[in-house]
Structures are given as structure tokens and as C-alpha cells.
Amino acid sequence: GLAMIKTQFAKLLEQMGLQKIEVLNREFDPHTAEAVDIVESPQDNIVLEQVRPGYQFVDRVIRPAQVRVGKSK
């Protein structure tokens, strides 16, 4: 019962314009993501892991994604 309601509510929000922000394996953008950790990596300034998903409504960010960003030596 509750799972069905949650699914229907998520579909309704998506139809109205709510979208999950895709950040994995992309360059870090401070407008759509918040860096919570910097990890040593061969790739510089690339999002390696998403800690918490972010959402945008139409073209406005309502919650930035929390991510771990790679930093080379």
C-alpha cells in the first residue's frame, strides 16, 4: 500500500518537473553539488561518489547533491 503511494507520488512530482541531478563521473559544479569530502584520485575535480542525491525543479536547484570529489597530487 505505502510503496504504491510512494511510487505514484514520485511519478507525479516527476511529471510536474522535479528531476534528480546527475553528477557522477562529471566535473564538479558548485551550483548543483556540495563537496563534503576530497579524495585523492588521478582525476582532478571529478565527482567520484554521490553521498546524497540532489534535485532540481524545472531549472532551479532545490537541494544540491552532496558528493566526494577527486583531487590529484
C-alpha positions in Angstrom: 0.0 0.0 0.0 2.6 2.6 1.1 5.1 1.6 -1.6 2.4 2.1 -4.3 1.6 5.6 -2.9 5.3 6.5 -2.8 5.7 5.4 -6.4 2.7 7.3 -7.6 3.8 10.4 -5.7 7.3 10.2 -7.2 5.8 9.9 -10.7 3.5 12.9 -10.1 6.5 15.1 -8.9 8.5 14.0 -12.0 5.6 14.9 -14.3 5.5 18.4 -12.7 9.2 19.0 -13.3 11.2 17.5 -10.5 14.4 15.9 -11.6 17.3 14.2 -9.9 20.6 15.9 -10.6 23.1 13.6 -12.3 26.6 14.3 -11.0 28.6 11.1 -11.1 31.8 11.0 -13.2 31.3 14.6 -14.2 33.2 17.7 -13.4 32.3 19.2 -10.1 29.9 22.1 -10.4 29.4 24.1 -7.2 26.0 25.3 -8.5 24.5 21.8 -8.5 26.6 19.9 -5.9 28.1 20.4 -2.5 31.5 18.8 -1.8 31.6 17.0 1.5 34.9 15.3 1.0 38.0 15.5 -1.2 39.6 12.1 -2.1 43.0 11.6 -3.7 42.5 10.4 -7.3 44.2 10.5 -10.6 41.3 12.6 -12.0 41.2 16.2 -10.8 37.9 17.9 -10.0 35.7 14.9 -11.0 32.8 13.7 -8.8 33.7 10.2 -7.7 30.8 9.4 -5.3 27.4 10.7 -4.5 26.6 10.8 -0.8 23.1 12.3 -1.1 21.2 12.9 -4.3 20.3 16.4 -5.4 17.1 17.6 -7.0 16.0 20.4 -9.3 12.6 21.7 -10.0 12.3 22.8 -13.6 15.6 24.9 -13.9 16.0 25.7 -10.2 18.2 23.6 -7.8 16.1 22.9 -4.7 18.7 20.6 -3.0 22.3 20.3 -4.2 23.8 16.9 -4.3 26.4 16.0 -1.7 29.5 14.5 -3.3 33.0 13.3 -2.9 35.4 15.0 -5.3 38.7 13.7 -6.7 41.9 15.7 -6.3 45.2 14.8 -7.9 48.5 15.1 -6.1 
